[in-house]
């Protein structure tokens, strides 16, 4: 991102909040994939390995979510109206 953005004149690097949001999205996908895999595999050793990875992924997702909530980057307890209002405010600040 750094050098290429500099060459192209893009001076808006990703912020920590953007990185954490992307990591949360990827974490959710990993949890869904591992959950599906553990229910579909028939080999007991492989099932145990995938299940262990699923438990680890859940713990890491909780840690990442807690970090985002504590930094006020992720607000899971807002009402839908509050979420829309925050999104509109952020969109207006972009222009």
N, C-alpha and C positions, 0 to 999 in steps of 0.2 A: 504494500500500500504506500509506503513512504516515498520511495524514489519515483515510482510510476505516477503517483498522484502529483508529485512535484513537477514532473515533466509535462503532465497534462494540464497543469494549472489548477488542480483541485486541492483546495486547502481546508477541507472539512474532514479530518480524520475521525475514525470511530471513537466514541467516548466509552467509558467504562460501562455505563448503563446500556449502551447498544450491544456491547460484547456479552454482558450478563444476560440480556434478553435473548440473544441468539443462542447462548449456551442452555438456557432454560428450554427453549424450543427443541434443541437437539436432545436434551435430556428426556423430555417427554416422549420423543420419537423412540429413543433407546428403550425406555420403559415399556412402551407398547410392543415393540419388536421382541424384547426378551419375554414379555408375558405371553405373547403368541407362541414363541418358540418352545417355552417350557410346557405348554399344554399340548403341543403337537409331536414332540419327540418321544420315541418309544424306548430308546436305550437308557437304562437306569443311571449309568455313570454319566452320560451326557446330560440327562435331565437334572442330575444333582449339580453338575457344573454350571449349567445355565441358571438354575434356581439360585445358586450362590451368587452368580453375577447379577441376577435380578435384585437380590437383597442389598448388595453393595450399591447398585445404581439407585435404588430407592433412598438409601441413606445419603448418598451424594446429592441427590435431587433436593432432599430436605435441607441440607446444608446450603446449597446454592439459593434455594428459595428464601431461607432465613436471612442470608446475606442481602439479597435484593430487597426484602421487606424492611430490614433494619436500615438500609441506606435510603429508603423511601423511593426506590426505583420500581417496585412492584407493589401494587395495592389490591390484594385479592378480596378485601372486605368492603370495597366501595359498592355502592348501588350502581345499577346500569346507567342511571342518569348522571351520576358523578363521573363515571368513566367517560361518557360521551362529552361532558363538559370539559374534562381534562384534555381529551383528544382535540376538541375544537380550539382550546386555548393554545395548545402546542402547535397546531396547524397555523393559527394566526400569527404566532411568533416566528414562523419560518419565513414569512414574507417581509 
